[in-house]
Amino acid sequence: MYKFILYTLLIILIVFQYIKYEEWFFKNNGRAVMVKDHSTKWALLVTSVIVFEVFLFGSIIFLY
């Protein structure tokens, strides 16, 4: 039961962050366009957060 809830939360978080990532990077007809100067840093931050969440939830799931 715990695993199912954790997997659902993880999927929701990744989907939400992917939507945010798309807003920043693909505004101009599907081409990767830098919206602002700090958009690269933002994208790297989002990617690292997603990786961290995968590790975090993975360790929680394996511990249970």
C-alpha positions as CSV (number, residue, x, y, z in Angstrom):
1,M,0.0,0.0,0.0
2,Y,2.8,2.4,0.9
3,K,4.6,1.6,-2.3
4,F,1.6,2.4,-4.4
5,I,1.1,5.8,-2.7
6,L,4.8,6.7,-3.1
7,Y,4.9,5.7,-6.7
8,T,1.8,7.8,-7.4
9,L,3.3,10.8,-5.7
10,L,6.6,10.4,-7.6
11,I,4.8,10.2,-11.0
12,I,2.8,13.3,-10.2
13,L,5.9,15.2,-9.1
14,I,7.9,14.2,-12.2
15,V,4.9,15.1,-14.6
16,F,4.4,18.4,-12.9
17,Q,8.1,19.3,-13.1
18,Y,8.3,18.2,-16.7
19,I,5.4,20.5,-17.6
20,K,7.3,23.4,-15.9
21,Y,10.4,22.4,-17.8
22,E,8.5,22.5,-21.1
23,E,7.2,25.9,-20.3
24,W,10.7,27.2,-20.0
25,F,12.4,25.4,-22.9
26,F,9.9,24.8,-25.6
27,K,7.9,28.0,-25.9
28,N,8.7,28.7,-29.6
29,N,7.1,26.1,-31.8
30,G,8.8,23.1,-30.2
31,R,12.3,24.4,-30.7
32,A,14.5,24.6,-27.6
33,V,14.6,28.3,-26.9
34,M,16.3,30.0,-24.0
35,V,13.5,32.2,-22.5
36,K,15.8,34.1,-20.1
37,D,19.5,34.2,-19.3
38,H,19.1,32.1,-16.2
39,S,16.8,29.4,-17.8
40,T,19.8,27.0,-18.2
41,K,20.4,27.2,-14.4
42,W,16.7,26.7,-13.8
43,A,16.6,23.6,-16.0
44,L,19.7,22.1,-14.3
45,L,18.0,22.7,-10.9
46,V,14.8,21.0,-12.0
47,T,16.7,18.1,-13.4
48,S,18.8,17.7,-10.2
49,V,15.6,17.9,-8.1
50,I,14.0,15.1,-10.2
51,V,17.1,12.9,-9.9
52,F,17.1,13.6,-6.1
53,E,13.5,12.6,-5.8
54,V,14.0,9.4,-7.7
55,F,16.8,8.4,-5.3
56,L,14.8,9.5,-2.3
57,F,11.6,7.7,-3.2
58,G,13.6,4.7,-4.4
59,S,15.4,4.3,-1.1
60,I,12.1,4.7,0.8
61,I,10.4,2.1,-1.3
62,F,13.4,-0.3,-0.9
63,L,13.4,0.2,2.9
64,Y,9.7,-0.7,3.3
